[in-house]
Amino acid sequence: MKFFPIFFLSFLCFNSVSEAKFSLGIDYLEETNFGIIKGKKVGLLTHPAGKNGNGKSTVEVLRSTSQVDLVALFGPEHGIYGDEKAAVPVEDKIDQKTGLPVFSLYGKFRKPTANMLAKIDCLVIDLQDVGVRCYTYISCMRYAMEACFEEGVQVVVLDRPNPLGGFKMAGPMIDKKWMSYVGAFPMPFVHGMTIGEIALWSKKETGILKISEKARKEGQLAIVPMKNWSRNMTWPGTGLKWIPTSPNIPTLDSVAGYPMTGLGAQMGKFKHGIGTPQPFRFLTYEGKTPTELKNALDAIGLGGLSFQIKTLQDSSGKSVTGVYIVLKDWQSWRPTELAFHMMKLAAKWETPSPFSQAKESEITLFNKHVGSTAWWTHLFQSGYSCEPEKFLTKWDMDTAAFRNSVKKYYLYYKLCEKVFARLPRYLRKSS
């Protein structure tokens, strides 16, 4: 197996506080004078949030150095400039800014073809994830890794923070039958890993990448880490501004809102603020007043959340009054809890239940996102009598088991020296 890690990790005792400055994988790549890709013909898979700590795009960083030859760009869902709508295929093109070919990995092909990779020595991946299984950038990374390993092309992942931190895990594990492009990894809905950790895990463990064992073992993977990121660090702790990762994730508010309401608004009459300045954080329900909706949400007693009635303007300039979700306590917040209670309310308020009347295509799409056959069966059969808490408790146990199984691939910890000494040698390496 060929695996070339470049790891800079700050190993500190758990209760100590680091004064060192945070920096991204792209920053560390620059700091090391592009050593891992020096002299190579490079393809770059990125999007608008792929920028260094000074706000310069990774495209421009690689174009402005004589150390590498950037020859092709690859774009995920929404394209390299993030201006394509969700779930809308993107075409190959010539980038007007650079003159480079842009190969779409969300169009005719999801997996890079041999022709796309023929002229490159390595594929650099710089994608900002949001920490949620169905957000397709990690799926794009998996498919790209598979193609590169099959074609003998090195993969270099520039690591970035998980904006939900490294401890938040929530929601169901995905049943194998529902794995798809919106569920490409066997992980919880909120996974608590960085893209570099996901890449390492999928490279080291059998059965995650859908390629031959020979290709997996011989595949070349390098991870360029962040400096001074720890699992308890949320986005504000990095000192970075949030750069929209897609049209409906413009702010940090929407990042936290995505796992809270995305699943809950798939069926029924809930709307979750798409088209307003607060996507995924602003709820309305057809047939219920904002006050009625707020009272119903208050009555559930969701940890870490409170609710405020607000009036916002939608994209057409129309005023919309609804309920804004306030995240008041990060520690007690369970990221997916609200979504499943939204489903319960929809089953209560609609006759017949939207779940009992769903079309087969709607059921399939729902299950691809949620991932749990058991939950769908329970919701379909029980309607308003469903028991979200029973499932949430089970999923909490499942996520704890998942964490135990993948933590050996964690690249960032605050650790005392005794624990540091027990780590694999390659994880103890620092600059």
DRENDO-1510 file (C-alpha; in Angstrom, 1 decimal, always signed):
<recs>
REC; n; res; u; v; w
REC; 1; MET; +0.0; +0.0; +0.0 .
REC; 2; LYS; +1.3; +3.4; -0.9 .
REC; 3; PHE; +0.2; +6.1; +1.5 .
REC; 4; PHE; +2.1; +9.3; +1.9 .
REC; 5; PRO; +0.9; +11.4; +4.8 .
REC; 6; ILE; +2.1; +14.9; +5.5 .
REC; 7; PHE; +0.8; +15.4; +9.0 .
REC; 8; PHE; +1.3; +18.4; +11.2 .
REC; 9; LEU; -0.6; +17.9; +14.4 .
REC; 10; SER; -0.6; +19.8; +17.6 .
REC; 11; PHE; -0.7; +17.2; +20.3 .
REC; 12; LEU; -1.6; +18.9; +23.6 .
REC; 13; CYS; -3.0; +17.7; +26.9 .
REC; 14; PHE; -6.8; +17.6; +26.7 .
REC; 15; ASN; -7.4; +20.5; +28.9 .
REC; 16; SER; -4.7; +22.8; +27.6 .
REC; 17; VAL; -5.4; +25.7; +25.3 .
REC; 18; SER; -3.4; +26.3; +22.1 .
REC; 19; GLU; -2.3; +29.8; +21.2 .
REC; 20; ALA; -1.0; +28.7; +17.8 .
REC; 21; LYS; -2.6; +30.0; +14.7 .
REC; 22; PHE; -4.9; +27.8; +12.8 .
REC; 23; SER; -4.2; +27.2; +9.1 .
REC; 24; LEU; -5.8; +25.1; +6.3 .
REC; 25; GLY; -4.4; +22.2; +4.3 .
REC; 26; ILE; -3.8; +24.5; +1.3 .
REC; 27; ASP; -1.9; +26.9; +3.6 .
REC; 28; TYR; +0.4; +24.0; +4.7 .
REC; 29; LEU; +0.9; +22.9; +1.1 .
REC; 30; GLU; +2.2; +26.4; +0.3 .
REC; 31; GLU; +4.2; +26.5; +3.5 .
REC; 32; THR; +6.0; +23.2; +2.4 .
REC; 33; ASN; +6.7; +24.7; -1.0 .
REC; 34; PHE; +4.3; +22.3; -2.7 .
REC; 35; GLY; +6.7; +19.4; -2.0 .
REC; 36; ILE; +4.2; +16.6; -2.3 .
REC; 37; ILE; +3.1; +17.7; -5.8 .
REC; 38; LYS; +6.3; +19.5; -7.0 .
REC; 39; GLY; +7.0; +19.0; -10.7 .
REC; 40; LYS; +3.8; +17.2; -11.4 .
REC; 41; LYS; +0.9; +17.8; -13.8 .
REC; 42; VAL; -2.0; +18.5; -11.5 .
REC; 43; GLY; -5.8; +18.3; -11.7 .
REC; 44; LEU; -7.8; +20.2; -9.1 .
REC; 45; LEU; -11.2; +19.3; -7.8 .
REC; 46; THR; -12.6; +22.3; -6.0 .
REC; 47; HIS; -15.3; +24.9; -5.6 .
REC; 48; PRO; -15.7; +28.5; -4.5 .
REC; 49; ALA; -15.0; +27.7; -0.8 .
REC; 50; GLY; -11.6; +26.3; -1.9 .
REC; 51; LYS; -9.5; +29.2; -0.8 .
REC; 52; ASN; -6.5; +29.7; +1.4 .
REC; 53; GLY; -6.4; +31.5; +4.8 .
REC; 54; ASN; -5.9; +34.8; +3.0 .
REC; 55; GLY; -8.9; +34.3; +0.7 .
REC; 56; LYS; -7.0; +33.4; -2.4 .
REC; 57; SER; -8.6; +30.5; -4.4 .
REC; 58; THR; -6.7; +27.3; -4.6 .
REC; 59; VAL; -7.0; +27.6; -8.4 .
REC; 60; GLU; -4.9; +30.8; -8.3 .
REC; 61; VAL; -2.5; +29.4; -5.7 .
REC; 62; LEU; -1.6; +26.5; -7.9 .
REC; 63; ARG; -1.6; +28.6; -11.1 .
REC; 64; SER; +0.7; +31.2; -9.5 .
REC; 65; THR; +3.5; +28.8; -8.5 .
REC; 66; SER; +6.2; +27.5; -10.8 .
REC; 67; GLN; +6.4; +24.3; -8.6 .
REC; 68; VAL; +3.4; +22.6; -10.3 .
REC; 69; ASP; +1.7; +22.5; -13.6 .
REC; 70; LEU; -2.1; +22.9; -13.2 .
REC; 71; VAL; -3.6; +21.4; -16.3 .
REC; 72; ALA; -7.2; +20.6; -15.5 .
REC; 73; LEU; -10.1; +21.6; -13.2 .
REC; 74; PHE; -12.8; +19.3; -11.9 .
REC; 75; GLY; -16.1; +20.5; -10.5 .
REC; 76; PRO; -18.6; +18.9; -8.1 .
REC; 77; GLU; -22.3; +19.6; -7.7 .
REC; 78; HIS; -22.9; +23.3; -8.2 .
REC; 79; GLY; -19.8; +23.7; -10.3 .
REC; 80; ILE; -16.4; +25.2; -9.6 .
REC; 81; TYR; -18.0; +28.6; -9.0 .
REC; 82; GLY; -20.9; +27.4; -7.0 .
REC; 83; ASP; -23.5; +29.0; -9.1 .
REC; 84; GLU; -25.3; +25.9; -10.4 .
REC; 85; LYS; -28.6; +24.9; -8.8 .
REC; 86; ALA; -28.9; +21.8; -6.6 .
REC; 87; ALA; -29.5; +18.5; -8.4 .
REC; 88; VAL; -29.0; +20.1; -11.8 .
REC; 89; PRO; -26.4; +18.5; -14.1 .
REC; 90; VAL; -23.4; +20.6; -14.9 .
REC; 91; GLU; -21.7; +20.5; -18.3 .
REC; 92; ASP; -18.0; +20.3; -19.1 .
REC; 93; LYS; -16.6; +23.6; -20.3 .
REC; 94; ILE; -13.5; +25.7; -20.7 .
REC; 95; ASP; -12.9; +28.0; -17.8 .
REC; 96; GLN; -13.0; +31.6; -19.0 .
REC; 97; LYS; -10.8; +32.8; -16.2 .
REC; 98; THR; -7.9; +30.3; -16.7 .
REC; 99; GLY; -8.5; +28.8; -20.1 .
REC; 100; LEU; -8.3; +25.3; -18.4 .
REC; 101; PRO; -10.7; +22.5; -19.2 .
REC; 102; VAL; -13.3; +22.0; -16.5 .
REC; 103; PHE; -14.5; +18.4; -16.2 .
REC; 104; SER; -17.9; +18.2; -14.5 .
REC; 105; LEU; -18.3; +15.4; -12.0 .
REC; 106; TYR; -22.0; +16.2; -11.7 .
REC; 107; GLY; -23.2; +15.8; -15.2 .
REC; 108; LYS; -22.8; +13.0; -17.7 .
REC; 109; PHE; -20.2; +11.4; -15.3 .
REC; 110; ARG; -20.0; +11.3; -11.5 .
REC; 111; LYS; -16.8; +9.4; -11.6 .
REC; 112; PRO; -13.8; +10.8; -13.5 .
REC; 113; THR; -13.1; +8.8; -16.7 .
REC; 114; ALA; -9.7; +7.5; -17.8 .
REC; 115; ASN; -9.6; +10.3; -20.5 .
REC; 116; MET; -10.2; +13.0; -17.9 .
REC; 117; LEU; -7.2; +11.6; -15.8 .
REC; 118; ALA; -4.9; +10.8; -18.7 .
REC; 119; LYS; -2.9; +14.0; -18.7 .
REC; 120; ILE; -2.5; +14.4; -14.9 .
REC; 121; ASP; -0.1; +12.9; -12.4 .
REC; 122; CYS; -2.1; +13.7; -9.4 .
REC; 123; LEU; -5.6; +15.0; -8.4 .
REC; 124; VAL; -5.6; +17.6; -5.7 .
REC; 125; ILE; -9.0; +17.7; -3.8 .
REC; 126; ASP; -9.9; +20.9; -2.0 .
REC; 127; LEU; -13.6; +20.8; -1.0 .
REC; 128; GLN; -15.2; +22.3; +2.0 .
REC; 129; ASP; -17.7; +19.9; +3.5 .
REC; 130; VAL; -20.5; +20.7; +6.0 .
REC; 131; GLY; -20.3; +17.5; +8.1 .
REC; 132; VAL; -23.5; +15.8; +6.8 .
REC; 133; ARG; -23.6; +12.5; +4.9 .
REC; 134; CYS; -26.0; +13.6; +2.1 .
REC; 135; TYR; -24.0; +16.7; +1.2 .
REC; 136; THR; -22.5; +15.5; -2.0 .
REC; 137; TYR; -18.9; +16.8; -1.9 .
REC; 138; ILE; -17.7; +13.8; +0.1 .
REC; 139; SER; -19.5; +11.5; -2.4 .
REC; 140; CYS; -17.6; +13.3; -5.2 .
REC; 141; MET; -14.4; +12.7; -3.3 .
REC; 142; ARG; -15.1; +9.0; -3.0 .
REC; 143; TYR; -15.8; +8.6; -6.7 .
REC; 144; ALA; -12.7; +10.6; -7.6 .
REC; 145; MET; -10.5; +8.5; -5.3 .
REC; 146; GLU; -11.8; +5.3; -6.9 .
REC; 147; ALA; -11.1; +6.5; -10.4 .
REC; 148; CYS; -7.6; +7.7; -9.5 .
REC; 149; PHE; -6.6; +4.5; -7.7 .
REC; 150; GLU; -7.8; +2.5; -10.7 .
REC; 151; GLU; -5.8; +4.7; -13.1 .
REC; 152; GLY; -2.7; +5.0; -11.1 .
REC; 153; VAL; -3.1; +8.7; -10.4 .
REC; 154; GLN; -2.1; +10.0; -7.0 .
REC; 155; VAL; -4.8; +11.7; -4.8 .
REC; 156; VAL; -3.8; +14.6; -2.6 .
REC; 157; VAL; -6.5; +15.8; -0.1 .
REC; 158; LEU; -6.1; +19.3; +1.3 .
REC; 159; ASP; -7.9; +19.1; +4.6 .
REC; 160; ARG; -10.5; +21.5; +5.9 .
REC; 161; PRO; -12.5; +21.8; +9.2 .
REC; 162; ASN; -15.7; +20.1; +9.8 .
REC; 163; PRO; -17.9; +23.2; +10.6 .
REC; 164; LEU; -20.0; +21.1; +13.0 .
REC; 165; GLY; -16.8; +20.1; +14.9 .
REC; 166; GLY; -15.3; +16.7; +15.4 .
REC; 167; PHE; -17.6; +15.5; +18.2 .
REC; 168; LYS; -21.1; +16.0; +16.8 .
REC; 169; MET; -22.5; +12.8; +15.4 .
REC; 170; ALA; -26.2; +12.2; +15.0 .
REC; 171; GLY; -28.9; +10.5; +13.1 .
REC; 172; PRO; -29.2; +7.0; +11.6 .
REC; 173; MET; -26.5; +4.9; +10.0 .
REC; 174; ILE; -27.3; +4.3; +6.4 .
REC; 175; ASP; -28.7; +0.9; +5.4 .
REC; 176; LYS; -26.7; -0.5; +2.6 .
REC; 177; LYS; -29.7; -0.7; +0.3 .
REC; 178; TRP; -30.1; +3.1; +0.4 .
REC; 179; MET; -26.5; +4.0; -0.4 .
REC; 180; SER; -26.3; +6.4; -3.3 .
REC; 181; TYR; -24.7; +9.7; -4.3 .
REC; 182; VAL; -26.5; +11.3; -1.3 .
REC; 183; GLY; -25.2; +8.5; +1.0 .
REC; 184; ALA; -21.9; +7.3; -0.4 .
REC; 185; PHE; -20.3; +6.3; +3.0 .
REC; 186; PRO; -21.5; +3.9; +5.7 .
REC; 187; MET; -21.6; +6.6; +8.4 .
REC; 188; PRO; -24.2; +8.5; +10.5 .
REC; 189; PHE; -26.1; +11.4; +9.0 .
REC; 190; VAL; -23.9; +13.8; +10.9 .
REC; 191; HIS; -20.5; +12.2; +10.8 .
REC; 192; GLY; -18.0; +14.3; +12.8 .
REC; 193; MET; -15.0; +13.8; +10.5 .
REC; 194; THR; -12.9; +16.0; +8.2 .
REC; 195; ILE; -12.7; +15.2; +4.5 .
REC; 196; GLY; -9.1; +14.1; +5.1 .
REC; 197; GLU; -10.1; +11.7; +7.8 .
REC; 198; ILE; -12.9; +10.3; +5.6 .
REC; 199; ALA; -10.3; +9.8; +2.8 .
REC; 200; LEU; -7.9; +8.0; +5.1 .
REC; 201; TRP; -10.6; +5.8; +6.5 .
REC; 202; SER; -12.0; +4.8; +3.1 .
REC; 203; LYS; -8.4; +4.1; +1.9 .
REC; 204; LYS; -7.5; +1.9; +4.9 .
REC; 205; GLU; -10.7; +0.0; +5.4 .
REC; 206; THR; -11.9; -2.7; +3.0 .
REC; 207; GLY; -15.3; -2.4; +1.3 .
REC; 208; ILE; -15.8; +1.4; +1.5 .
REC; 209; LEU; -14.4; +2.2; -1.9 .
REC; 210; LYS; -16.1; +0.2; -4.7 .
REC; 211; ILE; -12.9; -0.9; -6.4 .
REC; 212; SER; -10.7; -4.0; -6.4 .
REC; 213; GLU; -8.6; -4.7; -3.3 .
REC; 214; LYS; -5.5; -4.4; -5.5 .
REC; 215; ALA; -6.4; -0.9; -6.7 .
REC; 216; ARG; -7.3; +0.2; -3.1 .
REC; 217; LYS; -4.0; -1.1; -1.6 .
REC; 218; GLU; -1.9; +0.2; -4.4 .
REC; 219; GLY; -3.6; +3.6; -4.6 .
REC; 220; GLN; -1.5; +6.6; -3.7 .
REC; 221; LEU; -3.1; +8.9; -1.1 .
REC; 222; ALA; -1.6; +12.0; +0.6 .
REC; 223; ILE; -3.4; +14.1; +3.1 .
REC; 224; VAL; -2.1; +17.7; +3.7 .
REC; 225; PRO; -3.5; +18.5; +7.2 .
REC; 226; MET; -4.6; +21.6; +8.9 .
REC; 227; LYS; -2.5; +23.1; +11.7 .
REC; 228; ASN; -4.0; +23.5; +15.1 .
REC; 229; TRP; -7.5; +22.3; +14.5 .
REC; 230; SER; -9.0; +20.1; +17.3 .
REC; 231; ARG; -12.2; +18.1; +17.4 .
REC; 232; ASN; -13.8; +20.6; +19.8 .
REC; 233; MET; -13.2; +23.5; +17.5 .
REC; 234; THR; -16.2; +24.9; +15.7 .
REC; 235; TRP; -15.9; +27.3; +12.7 .
REC; 236; PRO; -15.6; +30.6; +14.6 .
REC; 237; GLY; -12.6; +29.2; +16.4 .
REC; 238; THR; -10.7; +29.0; +13.1 .
REC; 239; GLY; -10.9; +32.7; +12.6 .
REC; 240; LEU; -12.0; +32.1; +9.0 .
REC; 241; LYS; -15.0; +33.8; +7.3 .
REC; 242; TRP; -17.6; +31.4; +6.0 .
REC; 243; ILE; -17.6; +31.1; +2.2 .
REC; 244; PRO; -20.8; +29.7; +0.8 .
REC; 245; THR; -20.3; +26.1; -0.2 .
REC; 246; SER; -23.5; +26.0; -2.3 .
REC; 247; PRO; -26.4; +28.4; -3.0 .
REC; 248; ASN; -28.5; +27.3; +0.0 .
REC; 249; ILE; -25.6; +27.2; +2.5 .
REC; 250; PRO; -24.7; +30.9; +2.5 .
REC; 251; THR; -24.0; +31.2; +6.2 .
REC; 252; LEU; -22.9; +29.3; +9.3 .
REC; 253; ASP; -26.6; +29.5; +10.4 .
REC; 254; SER; -27.5; +27.4; +7.4 .
REC; 255; VAL; -24.7; +24.9; +8.1 .
REC; 256; ALA; -26.2; +24.1; +11.5 .
REC; 257; GLY; -29.7; +24.3; +10.0 .
REC; 258; TYR; -29.0; +21.8; +7.2 .
REC; 259; PRO; -29.1; +18.6; +9.5 .
REC; 260; MET; -31.9; +20.2; +11.6 .
REC; 261; THR; -34.5; +20.7; +9.0 .
REC; 262; GLY; -33.4; +19.2; +5.7 .
REC; 263; LEU; -34.8; +15.8; +6.4 .
REC; 264; GLY; -37.9; +17.2; +8.1 .
REC; 265; ALA; -39.1; +19.2; +5.1 .
REC; 266; GLN; -38.8; +16.4; +2.5 .
REC; 267; MET; -42.5; +15.5; +2.7 .
REC; 268; GLY; -45.5; +17.3; +3.9 .
REC; 269; LYS; -46.2; +21.0; +4.2 .
REC; 270; PHE; -43.1; +22.2; +6.1 .
REC; 271; LYS; -41.0; +24.8; +4.4 .
REC; 272; HIS; -37.5; +25.5; +5.8 .
REC; 273; GLY; -36.6; +28.9; +4.5 .
REC; 274; ILE; -35.1; +28.2; +1.0 .
REC; 275; GLY; -35.4; +31.4; -0.9 .
REC; 276; THR; -35.1; +33.5; +2.3 .
REC; 277; PRO; -31.9; +34.9; +4.0 .
REC; 278; GLN; -32.1; +32.0; +6.5 .
REC; 279; PRO; -32.3; +28.8; +4.5 .
REC; 280; PHE; -32.7; +25.7; +6.8 .
REC; 281; ARG; -33.3; +27.9; +9.9 .
REC; 282; PHE; -36.7; +29.5; +9.1 .
REC; 283; LEU; -39.8; +27.3; +9.3 .
REC; 284; THR; -43.3; +27.8; +8.1 .
REC; 285; TYR; -46.1; +25.3; +7.8 .
REC; 286; GLU; -49.1; +25.7; +5.4 .
REC; 287; GLY; -52.3; +25.9; +7.4 .
REC; 288; LYS; -50.6; +26.9; +10.7 .
REC; 289; THR; -49.9; +30.4; +12.0 .
REC; 290; PRO; -46.4; +31.2; +13.1 .
REC; 291; THR; -47.7; +31.3; +16.7 .
REC; 292; GLU; -49.3; +27.9; +16.4 .
REC; 293; LEU; -46.1; +26.5; +14.9 .
REC; 294; LYS; -43.9; +28.1; +17.6 .
REC; 295; ASN; -46.1; +26.7; +20.4 .
REC; 296; ALA; -45.9; +23.2; +18.9 .
REC; 297; LEU; -42.1; +23.4; +18.6 .
REC; 298; ASP; -41.7; +24.8; +22.1 .
REC; 299; ALA; -43.9; +22.0; +23.5 .
REC; 300; ILE; -41.5; +19.3; +22.2 .
REC; 301; GLY; -38.7; +20.5; +24.5 .
REC; 302; LEU; -35.7; +20.1; +22.2 .
REC; 303; GLY; -32.3; +20.4; +23.8 .
REC; 304; GLY; -30.3; +23.4; +22.9 .
REC; 305; LEU; -33.0; +25.1; +20.8 .
REC; 306; SER; -35.5; +27.9; +21.2 .
REC; 307; PHE; -37.8; +29.5; +18.6 .
REC; 308; GLN; -38.6; +33.1; +17.6 .
REC; 309; ILE; -41.3; +34.5; +15.3 .
REC; 310; LYS; -39.6; +36.5; +12.6 .
REC; 311; THR; -40.6; +38.2; +9.3 .
REC; 312; LEU; -38.2; +37.8; +6.4 .
REC; 313; GLN; -38.3; +38.7; +2.7 .
REC; 314; ASP; -38.1; +35.9; +0.2 .
REC; 315; SER; -36.3; +36.1; -3.1 .
REC; 316; SER; -39.2; +37.8; -4.8 .
REC; 317; GLY; -39.4; +40.5; -2.2 .
REC; 318; LYS; -42.5; +39.1; -0.5 .
REC; 319; SER; -42.6; +39.3; +3.3 .
REC; 320; VAL; -42.9; +35.9; +5.0 .
REC; 321; THR; -43.5; +35.4; +8.7 .
REC; 322; GLY; -42.4; +32.2; +10.3 .
REC; 323; VAL; -40.3; +30.7; +13.1 .
REC; 324; TYR; -36.6; +31.2; +13.3 .
REC; 325; ILE; -34.6; +28.4; +15.0 .
REC; 326; VAL; -32.2; +29.7; +17.7 .
REC; 327; LEU; -29.3; +27.4; +18.6 .
REC; 328; LYS; -28.7; +28.5; +22.2 .
REC; 329; ASP; -26.7; +25.7; +23.6 .
REC; 330; TRP; -24.2; +23.8; +21.4 .
REC; 331; GLN; -23.5; +21.1; +23.9 .
REC; 332; SER; -27.0; +19.9; +24.4 .
REC; 333; TRP; -28.0; +20.3; +20.8 .
REC; 334; ARG; -28.7; +17.1; +18.9 .
REC; 335; PRO; -28.4; +18.1; +15.2 .
REC; 336; THR; -31.0; +15.8; +13.7 .
REC; 337; GLU; -33.6; +15.8; +16.5 .
REC; 338; LEU; -35.8; +18.6; +15.2 .
REC; 339; ALA; -36.1; +17.0; +11.7 .
REC; 340; PHE; -37.7; +13.8; +13.1 .
REC; 341; HIS; -40.1; +15.7; +15.3 .
REC; 342; MET; -41.1; +17.8; +12.2 .
REC; 343; MET; -42.1; +14.5; +10.5 .
REC; 344; LYS; -44.2; +13.6; +13.6 .
REC; 345; LEU; -46.0; +17.0; +13.4 .
REC; 346; ALA; -46.6; +16.7; +9.7 .
REC; 347; ALA; -48.2; +13.3; +10.3 .
REC; 348; LYS; -50.4; +15.0; +13.0 .
REC; 349; TRP; -51.5; +18.0; +11.0 .
REC; 350; GLU; -52.1; +16.4; +7.7 .
REC; 351; THR; -55.0; +14.0; +6.9 .
REC; 352; PRO; -54.1; +11.6; +5.4 .
REC; 353; SER; -50.5; +11.6; +6.6 .
REC; 354; PRO; -48.1; +12.6; +3.8 .
REC; 355; PHE; -46.1; +9.5; +4.6 .
REC; 356; SER; -49.0; +7.1; +4.2 .
REC; 357; GLN; -49.8; +8.6; +0.8 .
REC; 358; ALA; -46.2; +9.0; -0.6 .
REC; 359; LYS; -45.4; +7.9; -4.1 .
REC; 360; GLU; -42.7; +5.2; -4.6 .
REC; 361; SER; -40.3; +7.7; -6.0 .
REC; 362; GLU; -40.8; +10.0; -3.0 .
REC; 363; ILE; -40.2; +7.1; -0.6 .
REC; 364; THR; -37.0; +6.1; -2.4 .
REC; 365; LEU; -35.7; +9.6; -2.3 .
REC; 366; PHE; -36.7; +10.0; +1.4 .
REC; 367; ASN; -34.9; +6.8; +2.3 .
REC; 368; LYS; -31.8; +7.6; +0.3 .
REC; 369; HIS; -31.4; +10.8; +2.4 .
REC; 370; VAL; -32.5; +9.4; +5.8 .
REC; 371; GLY; -31.0; +6.0; +5.3 .
REC; 372; SER; -33.1; +4.0; +7.7 .
REC; 373; THR; -35.6; +1.5; +6.5 .
REC; 374; ALA; -36.7; +0.9; +10.1 .
REC; 375; TRP; -37.6; +4.6; +10.6 .
REC; 376; TRP; -39.6; +4.8; +7.4 .
REC; 377; THR; -41.5; +1.6; +8.2 .
REC; 378; HIS; -42.3; +2.9; +11.7 .
REC; 379; LEU; -43.3; +6.4; +10.4 .
REC; 380; PHE; -45.5; +4.9; +7.7 .
REC; 381; GLN; -47.3; +2.5; +10.0 .
REC; 382; SER; -47.5; +4.7; +13.1 .
REC; 383; GLY; -48.0; +8.3; +11.7 .
REC; 384; TYR; -48.5; +10.7; +14.6 .
REC; 385; SER; -48.0; +7.9; +17.1 .
REC; 386; CYS; -44.4; +7.5; +15.9 .
REC; 387; GLU; -41.7; +7.7; +18.6 .
REC; 388; PRO; -38.7; +9.7; +17.4 .
REC; 389; GLU; -37.0; +9.6; +20.7 .
REC; 390; LYS; -36.9; +5.8; +20.7 .
REC; 391; PHE; -35.0; +6.0; +17.4 .
REC; 392; LEU; -32.8; +8.9; +18.4 .
REC; 393; THR; -31.6; +7.1; +21.4 .
REC; 394; LYS; -30.8; +4.0; +19.4 .
REC; 395; TRP; -29.0; +6.2; +16.8 .
REC; 396; ASP; -27.0; +7.8; +19.6 .
REC; 397; MET; -25.7; +4.4; +20.5 .
REC; 398; ASP; -25.0; +3.5; +16.9 .
REC; 399; THR; -23.0; +6.7; +16.4 .
REC; 400; ALA; -21.0; +6.0; +19.5 .
REC; 401; ALA; -20.1; +2.6; +18.1 .
REC; 402; PHE; -19.2; +4.2; +14.7 .
REC; 403; ARG; -16.9; +6.7; +16.5 .
REC; 404; ASN; -15.1; +3.9; +18.2 .
REC; 405; SER; -14.6; +2.1; +14.9 .
REC; 406; VAL; -13.2; +5.1; +13.0 .
REC; 407; LYS; -11.3; +7.1; +15.7 .
REC; 408; LYS; -8.1; +5.3; +14.8 .
REC; 409; TYR; -8.2; +7.4; +11.6 .
REC; 410; TYR; -8.7; +10.7; +13.4 .
REC; 411; LEU; -5.9; +13.1; +12.5 .
REC; 412; TYR; -6.7; +15.7; +15.1 .
REC; 413; TYR; -6.7; +15.3; +18.8 .
REC; 414; LYS; -5.8; +17.1; +21.9 .
REC; 415; LEU; -3.7; +14.4; +23.6 .
REC; 416; CYS; -1.4; +14.0; +26.5 .
REC; 417; GLU; +2.1; +12.6; +25.7 .
REC; 418; LYS; +1.2; +9.2; +27.1 .
REC; 419; VAL; -1.6; +8.8; +24.5 .
REC; 420; PHE; +0.5; +10.4; +21.8 .
REC; 421; ALA; +3.1; +7.7; +22.3 .
REC; 422; ARG; +0.6; +5.0; +21.6 .
REC; 423; LEU; -0.3; +6.4; +18.2 .
REC; 424; PRO; +0.9; +4.8; +15.0 .
REC; 425; ARG; +4.2; +6.2; +13.9 .
REC; 426; TYR; +2.9; +8.0; +10.9 .
REC; 427; LEU; +0.4; +9.9; +13.1 .
REC; 428; ARG; +3.2; +11.0; +15.4 .
REC; 429; LYS; +5.1; +12.7; +12.6 .
REC; 430; SER; +5.2; +16.5; +12.7 .
REC; 431; SER; +7.1; +19.3; +11.1 .
</recs>
